[in-house]
Amino acid sequence: MNRMFYKKLLCLVLPIAFQQFMLSLVGASDAVMLGMISQDALSAVSLAGQVMFVFNLFLVAFTAGMSMLCAQYWGKGDLKALENILAFVLRTSLAVSFVFFMAVLLVPQYLMRFFTPDSRLIADGATYLQVSAVSYLMCGISQIYLCMMKNTGHAVKSTLISSVAVVLNIILNAGFIFGLWGLPSMGIAGAALATVIARMVECFWAVMDSGKAKRVRLKLRFLVHADRDLERTYWKYSLPILGNELAWGCGFTMYSVVMGHLGSDAVAANSIANIAKNLLVCFCIGVGNGGSILVGNELGAGRFAQAKEYGGRLCRLAVISGVASGALLLLLSPVILRFSGLNSQAGEYLKWMFVMCSYYLVGKSINVTTIGGIFSAGGDTRFGLICDTITLWCVTVPLGFIAAFVLKWPVLAVYFVLNLDEVVKLPVVYRHYKEYAWVNNLTQAHGIKVRCCDAA
């Protein structure tokens, strides 16, 4: 039984983690290549990337809600419900994508002023946003299709599509930033153009693949005539996820606002630290997402005891993954510092930021597995919204602003405060896990929850 569990988990975790790792490599390649141009170029694109970060919060919420239902309906074998879900989630994603597309195209300077008062960073960041505008539309389509593929037995193909797009992005980054292979040398604008082309390839490939046999296809009639009961069920559990993502993500964006007002050295060091965290947390995210699918399959099939057993194994694996990720970051930090291209002050900041990131990764691993994975698998989505809202907006964000702008603490002391959020909520998360409010079957009568005690 243990061997079967870990075999199924690895078949999900490895493709998802690799896909997440490849996506994070784009940010790493931008940092390395733009850092070779100037530290200001690196800082500007890092701050401009916060707009895409906020956009991704919506996509994460849409796909998390989608995964929650798809995993259970796939376990139940209901193809029609899956086609319905694909249609109305894609419709919603396109609407949000268009709003972001228009914003970054028409008012990029205003968006950049939110993150920094530095006129050089604003001008460079606005250039990046305008050129990359179309990528928001492409991303809004491709991520929904790729999510459906992961939840219906095609995780490896989903990873392949995403990874090829990432490799293409990195190659085009080098070409357009530095003018290699006869391509024009465009600097920051080149990094944005590379992203657009890669996203277009990813989107086209994902849509074409959906037309193959044994795929969940988009049925146009469901775009207009969706199953309203199913759609209400989706929003019932997805809106708390969206609220959770926005509460956490916007709070995390406030961290960039704080660091952005502490000088370009702090911004550059924070950019590299975030990229390193994103690369090393990929396996932990894979455990959370893969575990959510496994637990959701068992809940949808009515096997509650098995789902609880899977949840316990996932929690233990999350602790191990977090500790290993934090230790690996400390091990790699001298190498990263050597090749970061930062000046001496920014390098000193980064050295101590890595130490603080190591404990952050342990808390992140546990929370992404429980809140984002296990709880969401059973429709227990309100807890994450409440937990993250209180943690960020009542604790770390106010303390960060006070430390930076009232008490005028040093950069590293402010950074320490801003990295407490994943740790302070661990006791509450553990207690909530043991209450087993997440053990629910959501496929009964389109979302009338059947809990383990009800089915007994």
C-alpha positions as CSV (number, residue, x, y, z in Angstrom):
1,M,0.0,0.0,0.0
2,N,2.8,2.4,0.9
3,R,4.7,1.6,-2.3
4,M,1.6,2.2,-4.4
5,F,0.9,5.5,-2.7
6,Y,4.4,6.8,-3.3
7,K,4.5,5.5,-6.9
8,K,1.2,7.4,-7.7
9,L,2.5,10.5,-5.9
10,L,5.8,10.6,-7.7
11,C,4.0,10.2,-11.0
12,L,2.3,13.5,-10.2
13,V,4.8,15.3,-8.1
14,L,7.8,14.9,-10.4
15,P,6.1,16.3,-13.6
16,I,4.4,19.1,-11.6
17,A,7.6,20.0,-9.7
18,F,9.7,19.9,-12.9
19,Q,7.1,22.2,-14.6
20,Q,7.3,24.6,-11.7
21,F,11.1,24.5,-11.7
22,M,11.2,25.2,-15.4
23,L,8.8,28.2,-15.0
24,S,11.0,29.6,-12.2
25,L,14.0,29.2,-14.5
26,V,12.6,32.0,-16.7
27,G,12.9,34.4,-13.8
28,A,16.3,33.2,-13.0
29,S,17.5,33.6,-16.6
30,D,16.0,37.1,-16.7
31,A,17.9,38.0,-13.5
32,V,21.2,36.6,-14.8
33,M,21.1,38.1,-18.2
34,L,19.7,41.5,-17.2
35,G,22.1,41.6,-14.3
36,M,24.8,41.5,-16.9
37,I,23.5,44.7,-18.4
38,S,23.0,46.6,-15.1
39,Q,21.7,46.1,-11.6
40,D,19.0,48.7,-12.4
41,A,17.7,46.6,-15.3
42,L,17.5,43.6,-13.0
43,S,15.6,45.6,-10.3
44,A,13.2,47.2,-12.9
45,V,12.1,43.9,-14.4
46,S,11.8,42.4,-10.9
47,L,9.4,45.1,-9.9
48,A,7.5,44.9,-13.2
49,G,7.2,41.2,-12.6
50,Q,5.0,41.9,-9.6
51,V,2.1,42.7,-12.0
52,M,2.4,39.2,-13.5
53,F,2.7,37.9,-10.0
54,V,-0.7,39.4,-9.1
55,F,-2.2,38.2,-12.4
56,N,-0.9,34.7,-11.5
57,L,-2.8,34.9,-8.2
58,F,-6.1,34.8,-10.2
59,L,-4.9,32.0,-12.3
60,V,-3.7,30.0,-9.3
61,A,-7.2,30.5,-7.7
62,F,-9.0,29.5,-10.9
63,T,-6.8,26.4,-11.5
64,A,-6.9,25.4,-7.8
65,G,-10.7,25.5,-7.8
66,M,-10.6,23.6,-11.1
67,S,-8.3,21.0,-9.7
68,M,-10.4,20.5,-6.6
69,L,-13.5,19.6,-8.7
70,C,-11.7,17.9,-11.6
71,A,-9.8,15.5,-9.3
72,Q,-13.0,14.4,-7.7
73,Y,-15.0,14.1,-10.9
74,W,-12.1,12.3,-12.6
75,G,-12.1,9.9,-9.7
76,K,-15.9,9.5,-10.3
77,G,-15.5,9.2,-14.1
78,D,-17.8,12.0,-15.0
79,L,-16.5,13.4,-18.4
80,K,-19.5,15.7,-19.0
81,A,-18.8,17.6,-15.7
82,L,-15.2,18.0,-16.7
83,E,-16.1,19.6,-20.0
84,N,-18.5,21.9,-18.2
85,I,-15.8,22.9,-15.8
86,L,-13.2,23.6,-18.6
87,A,-15.7,25.9,-20.4
88,F,-16.7,28.2,-17.6
89,V,-13.3,28.4,-16.0
90,L,-11.7,29.3,-19.4
91,R,-14.4,32.0,-19.9
92,T,-13.6,33.5,-16.6
93,S,-9.8,33.3,-17.1
94,L,-10.1,35.1,-20.5
95,A,-12.1,38.0,-18.9
96,V,-9.5,38.6,-16.2
97,S,-6.6,38.2,-18.7
98,F,-8.1,41.0,-20.9
99,V,-8.3,43.4,-17.9
100,F,-4.6,42.9,-17.1
101,F,-3.7,43.1,-20.8
102,M,-5.3,46.5,-21.1
103,A,-3.8,47.8,-17.9
104,V,-0.2,46.9,-18.7
105,L,-0.6,48.1,-22.3
106,L,-2.2,51.5,-21.5
107,V,-1.0,52.6,-18.0
108,P,2.3,50.8,-17.3
109,Q,3.9,53.9,-15.7
110,Y,1.2,54.1,-13.1
111,L,1.6,50.5,-12.2
112,M,5.3,50.9,-11.7
113,R,4.9,54.0,-9.5
114,F,3.1,51.8,-7.0
115,F,6.3,49.8,-6.4
116,T,9.1,52.4,-6.6
117,P,9.6,56.2,-6.8
118,D,12.8,55.8,-8.8
119,S,12.2,57.3,-12.3
120,R,14.8,55.0,-14.0
121,L,13.2,51.9,-12.7
122,I,9.7,53.2,-13.6
123,A,10.7,53.9,-17.2
124,D,12.5,50.5,-17.7
125,G,9.7,48.6,-16.0
126,A,7.0,50.3,-18.1
127,T,8.9,49.3,-21.3
128,Y,8.9,45.7,-20.1
129,L,5.2,45.7,-19.2
130,Q,4.0,47.2,-22.5
131,V,6.0,44.7,-24.7
132,S,4.9,41.7,-22.6
133,A,1.2,42.7,-22.7
134,V,0.0,40.0,-25.1
135,S,1.5,37.3,-22.9
136,Y,-1.3,37.9,-20.4
137,L,-3.9,36.7,-22.9
138,M,-1.9,33.7,-23.9
139,C,-1.2,32.7,-20.4
140,G,-4.9,33.0,-19.4
141,I,-5.7,30.3,-22.0
142,S,-2.8,27.9,-21.7
143,Q,-2.8,27.6,-17.9
144,I,-6.4,26.4,-17.9
145,Y,-5.7,23.7,-20.5
146,L,-2.5,22.6,-18.8
147,C,-4.3,22.4,-15.5
148,M,-7.0,20.1,-17.0
149,M,-4.4,17.9,-18.5
150,K,-2.6,17.4,-15.1
151,N,-5.9,16.4,-13.5
152,T,-7.0,13.9,-16.1
153,G,-3.9,11.7,-16.4
154,H,-1.7,13.8,-18.8
155,A,0.6,15.5,-16.3
156,V,3.7,14.4,-18.2
157,K,2.4,16.0,-21.5
158,S,1.4,19.1,-19.6
159,T,5.0,19.3,-18.2
160,L,6.5,18.8,-21.7
161,I,4.5,21.6,-23.2
162,S,5.4,24.0,-20.4
163,S,9.0,23.0,-20.3
164,V,9.6,23.4,-24.0
165,A,8.1,26.9,-23.8
166,V,10.4,27.7,-20.9
167,V,13.5,26.5,-22.8
168,L,12.4,28.6,-25.8
169,N,11.9,31.6,-23.6
170,I,15.4,31.3,-22.1
171,I,17.0,30.9,-25.6
172,L,15.1,33.8,-27.0
173,N,16.1,35.8,-23.9
174,A,19.7,35.5,-24.8
175,G,19.0,36.3,-28.4
176,F,16.9,39.4,-27.9
177,I,18.7,40.8,-24.9
178,F,22.2,40.6,-26.3
179,G,21.5,40.5,-30.0
180,L,22.8,36.9,-30.7
181,W,22.3,34.9,-33.8
182,G,21.4,37.9,-35.9
183,L,18.6,39.0,-33.7
184,P,18.3,42.6,-32.7
185,S,19.8,43.7,-29.3
186,M,16.8,44.9,-27.3
187,G,17.8,44.7,-23.7
188,I,14.8,44.8,-21.4
189,A,12.3,44.9,-24.2
190,G,14.0,41.8,-25.6
191,A,13.3,39.9,-22.4
192,A,9.6,40.8,-22.7
193,L,9.4,39.8,-26.4
194,A,11.0,36.4,-25.6
195,T,8.2,35.9,-23.0
196,V,5.5,36.8,-25.5
197,I,6.8,34.4,-28.2
198,A,7.2,31.5,-25.7
199,R,3.7,32.0,-24.3
200,M,2.2,32.0,-27.8
201,V,3.9,28.7,-28.6
202,E,2.7,27.2,-25.2
203,C,-0.8,28.4,-25.8
204,F,-1.1,27.1,-29.4
205,W,0.4,23.7,-28.4
206,A,-1.9,23.2,-25.4
207,V,-5.0,24.1,-27.5
208,M,-4.0,21.8,-30.3
209,D,-3.3,18.9,-27.9
210,S,-6.8,19.2,-26.4
211,G,-8.2,18.0,-29.7
212,K,-6.6,14.6,-29.4
213,A,-8.3,11.4,-28.3
214,K,-8.9,10.8,-24.5
215,R,-8.7,14.5,-23.8
216,V,-11.3,16.8,-22.1
217,R,-12.3,19.1,-25.0
218,L,-13.8,22.5,-25.0
219,K,-17.5,22.2,-25.9
220,L,-18.6,25.6,-27.2
221,R,-22.1,25.1,-26.0
222,F,-20.9,25.0,-22.4
223,L,-19.4,28.4,-22.8
224,V,-22.9,29.8,-23.1
225,H,-25.1,27.1,-21.5
226,A,-23.0,25.9,-18.6
227,D,-24.3,23.7,-15.9
228,R,-25.4,26.4,-13.4
229,D,-25.5,24.1,-10.4
230,L,-21.9,22.9,-11.2
231,E,-20.8,26.5,-11.8
232,R,-22.3,27.6,-8.4
233,T,-20.4,24.7,-6.8
234,Y,-17.2,25.8,-8.4
235,W,-17.5,29.4,-7.2
236,K,-18.7,28.3,-3.7
237,Y,-15.3,26.7,-3.2
238,S,-13.2,28.8,-5.5
239,L,-14.1,32.3,-4.3
240,P,-12.4,31.6,-0.9
241,I,-9.4,30.4,-2.7
242,L,-9.3,33.5,-4.8
243,G,-9.7,35.6,-1.7
244,N,-6.9,33.6,0.0
245,E,-4.6,34.1,-3.0
246,L,-5.3,37.8,-3.2
247,A,-4.9,38.3,0.5
248,W,-1.6,36.4,0.5
249,G,-0.4,37.6,-2.9
250,C,-1.2,41.3,-2.3
251,G,0.4,41.0,1.1
252,F,3.5,39.5,-0.5
253,T,3.4,42.3,-3.1
254,M,3.5,44.8,-0.2
255,Y,6.8,43.2,0.8
256,S,8.1,44.3,-2.6
257,V,6.7,47.8,-2.0
258,V,8.6,47.9,1.3
259,M,11.8,46.7,-0.2
260,G,11.4,48.9,-3.2
261,H,11.5,51.9,-1.0
262,L,14.7,50.8,0.8
263,G,16.9,51.4,-2.2
264,S,18.1,49.6,-5.4
265,D,20.5,47.4,-3.5
266,A,17.7,46.0,-1.3
267,V,15.5,45.5,-4.4
268,A,18.3,43.6,-6.3
269,A,19.2,41.4,-3.3
270,N,15.5,40.7,-2.7
271,S,15.0,39.8,-6.4
272,I,17.8,37.2,-6.3
273,A,16.5,35.8,-2.9
274,N,13.0,35.4,-4.3
275,I,14.3,33.6,-7.4
276,A,16.3,31.2,-5.3
277,K,13.3,30.5,-3.1
278,N,11.1,29.9,-6.1
279,L,13.5,27.5,-7.6
280,L,14.0,25.5,-4.4
281,V,10.4,25.4,-3.3
282,C,9.3,23.7,-6.6
283,F,9.4,20.1,-5.2
284,C,7.3,21.3,-2.2
285,I,4.7,22.8,-4.5
286,G,4.7,19.5,-6.5
287,V,4.0,17.6,-3.3
288,G,1.1,19.9,-2.5
289,N,-0.4,19.9,-5.9
290,G,0.1,16.2,-6.5
291,G,-1.1,15.4,-3.1
292,S,-4.2,17.5,-3.7
293,I,-5.0,15.4,-6.8
294,L,-4.5,12.1,-5.0
295,V,-6.6,13.1,-1.9
296,G,-9.3,14.5,-4.2
297,N,-9.5,11.3,-6.2
298,E,-10.0,9.3,-3.0
299,L,-12.6,11.8,-1.6
300,G,-14.5,11.8,-4.9
301,A,-14.6,8.0,-4.8
302,G,-15.9,8.0,-1.2
303,R,-12.8,6.4,0.3
304,F,-12.5,8.7,3.3
305,A,-10.2,6.6,5.5
306,Q,-7.8,6.3,2.6
307,A,-7.9,10.1,2.0
308,K,-7.0,10.7,5.7
309,E,-4.1,8.3,5.5
310,Y,-2.8,10.0,2.4
311,G,-3.1,13.3,4.2
312,G,-0.9,12.1,7.0
313,R,1.8,10.8,4.7
314,L,1.8,14.1,2.7
315,C,2.3,16.2,5.9
316,R,5.3,14.1,6.9
317,L,6.7,14.4,3.4
318,A,6.1,18.2,3.5
319,V,8.3,18.6,6.6
320,I,11.1,16.5,5.1
321,S,10.9,18.4,1.8
322,G,11.0,21.8,3.6
323,V,14.0,21.0,5.7
324,A,15.8,19.6,2.6
325,S,15.0,22.7,0.6
326,G,16.2,25.0,3.3
327,A,19.5,23.1,3.7
328,L,20.1,23.0,0.0
329,L,19.6,26.8,-0.2
330,L,22.3,27.3,2.5
331,L,24.6,24.9,0.7
332,L,24.2,26.7,-2.7
333,S,24.3,30.3,-1.3
334,P,28.1,30.8,-1.8
335,V,27.8,29.8,-5.4
336,I,24.8,32.0,-6.0
337,L,26.5,34.9,-4.4
338,R,29.6,34.5,-6.5
339,F,27.7,34.6,-9.8
340,S,24.9,37.1,-8.8
341,G,26.7,40.1,-10.2
342,L,25.6,42.3,-7.3
343,N,27.7,45.0,-5.7
344,S,29.2,44.5,-2.3
345,Q,26.4,46.1,-0.3
346,A,23.7,44.1,-2.2
347,G,25.8,41.0,-1.9
348,E,26.0,41.4,1.9
349,Y,22.2,41.8,2.1
350,L,21.7,38.7,0.0
351,K,24.0,36.5,2.1
352,W,21.9,37.0,5.2
353,M,18.6,36.9,3.3
354,F,19.5,33.3,2.3
355,V,19.8,32.4,6.0
356,M,16.3,33.8,6.7
357,C,14.9,32.1,3.5
358,S,16.0,28.7,4.8
359,Y,13.5,28.6,7.7
360,Y,10.9,30.3,5.5
361,L,11.1,27.3,3.1
362,V,10.2,24.8,5.9
363,G,7.0,26.7,6.8
364,K,6.2,27.2,3.1
365,S,6.5,23.5,2.3
366,I,4.1,22.6,5.2
367,N,1.6,25.3,4.4
368,V,1.4,24.7,0.6
369,T,0.8,21.0,1.2
370,T,-1.9,21.5,3.9
371,I,-3.7,24.7,3.0
372,G,-3.1,24.6,-0.8
373,G,-3.2,20.9,-1.2
374,I,-5.0,18.7,1.4
375,F,-7.6,21.2,2.6
376,S,-8.5,22.4,-0.9
377,A,-8.9,18.8,-2.1
378,G,-12.0,18.5,0.1
379,G,-13.4,22.0,-0.4
380,D,-12.1,23.3,2.9
381,T,-11.0,26.6,1.3
382,R,-12.3,29.3,3.8
383,F,-9.6,28.4,6.4
384,G,-6.8,29.5,4.1
385,L,-8.6,32.8,3.4
386,I,-9.0,33.6,7.1
387,C,-5.5,32.3,8.1
388,D,-3.6,34.2,5.4
389,T,-5.6,37.4,5.8
390,I,-5.0,37.6,9.5
391,T,-1.3,36.5,9.3
392,L,-0.3,39.0,6.6
393,W,-2.6,41.9,7.0
394,C,-2.8,41.9,10.8
395,V,0.8,40.8,11.5
396,T,3.6,40.9,9.0
397,V,2.6,43.6,6.6
398,P,1.8,46.2,9.4
399,L,5.0,45.2,11.3
400,G,7.0,45.4,8.0
401,F,5.8,49.0,7.3
402,I,6.4,50.0,10.9
403,A,9.9,48.5,10.9
404,A,10.8,50.2,7.6
405,F,9.1,53.6,7.7
406,V,8.5,54.4,11.4
407,L,11.3,52.7,13.3
408,K,13.7,53.0,10.3
409,W,15.2,49.6,11.0
410,P,18.1,48.3,8.8
411,V,17.2,46.4,5.6
412,L,18.0,43.0,7.0
413,A,15.9,43.5,10.2
414,V,12.9,44.5,8.0
415,Y,13.5,41.5,5.8
416,F,13.4,39.2,8.9
417,V,10.0,40.6,9.9
418,L,8.7,40.1,6.3
419,N,9.7,36.4,6.4
420,L,7.8,35.4,9.5
421,D,4.4,34.8,7.8
422,E,4.8,31.1,6.9
423,V,6.1,30.3,10.4
424,V,3.7,32.1,12.7
425,K,0.6,30.3,11.3
426,L,2.0,26.7,11.6
427,P,0.4,25.9,15.0
428,V,-3.1,27.0,13.8
429,V,-2.7,25.0,10.5
430,Y,-1.7,21.9,12.4
431,R,-4.7,22.1,14.7
432,H,-7.1,22.6,11.8
433,Y,-5.6,19.7,9.9
434,K,-6.4,17.4,12.9
435,E,-10.0,18.5,12.9
436,Y,-10.5,16.8,9.5
437,A,-12.9,19.4,8.2
438,W,-11.4,18.8,4.8
439,V,-12.6,15.2,4.5
440,N,-15.6,15.8,2.1
441,N,-17.0,14.4,-1.1
442,L,-18.0,17.4,-3.3
443,T,-19.4,15.4,-6.2
444,Q,-22.7,14.5,-4.5
445,A,-25.6,16.5,-6.0
446,H,-23.1,19.1,-7.3
447,G,-21.4,20.2,-4.2
448,I,-23.7,19.1,-1.3
449,K,-20.8,17.9,0.9
450,V,-20.8,14.4,2.2
451,R,-18.4,14.2,5.1
452,C,-16.8,11.0,6.4
453,C,-19.1,11.0,9.4
454,D,-22.2,11.4,7.2
455,A,-21.2,8.5,5.0
456,A,-20.4,6.2,7.8
